[in-house]
């Protein structure tokens, strides 16, 4: 009888992600189909292993001023306290208040793809977020300050050699605060996190699993999203 083993289980999570990303790259010829398949791998990982308060979807984000983000490959958002603005099949329009993190998903990481990730991150962070008062134990409390929105990039590998060398650091630091990428995973190589101007890398063989745990820790540190002011959105019915 084989004993249970956390290292074996964690390795299995990573190997499944890596194998599916690699299969999408090798087996699918159409660029759009290849991209969609890669996004689905990350979405399945997050929807399987993140706590149920978080959901992940490909989506647009909108604010109560009727301003929309660019299309986002992966949005991690709250599903307990905020409703979607629109849902039809796989189409999601998510209110800005519910967003915890956004990611660009690519087959490979390079300067062009990082710049696209910066642009998409900025398109979400610039949105207005309401914060309605809430009742806690019978006492009305003011709305909480919206938490920072995490942003990052997800890929199978990197076009740089080494993957986490000076070119990556230069590309990450060229973005302003709105477009800043806080973390990223190259499943074949490792992951990085950014705190201010400090970029820390973790190169290892179980990159997807290690990144998943780092993401969970950072989501926990953000706390809960603010309560959405439903009337601020309802005014667009007029």
Secondary structure, DSSP 8 states (H G I E B T S, - for coil): -----HHHHHHHHHHHHHHHHHHHHHH--SHHHHHHHHHHHHHHHHHHHS-TTEEEEEEEEE-TTS-B---EEEEEEESSS---SEEETTEEEEEGGGEEEEEEE-SEE-HHHHHHHHHHHHHHHTS------EEETTEEE--------EEEEEESEESSSSTTSHHHHHHHHTS-TTT---EEEETTTEEEEEETTEEEEEE-TTHHHHHHHHHHHHHHHH-------HHHHHGGG-
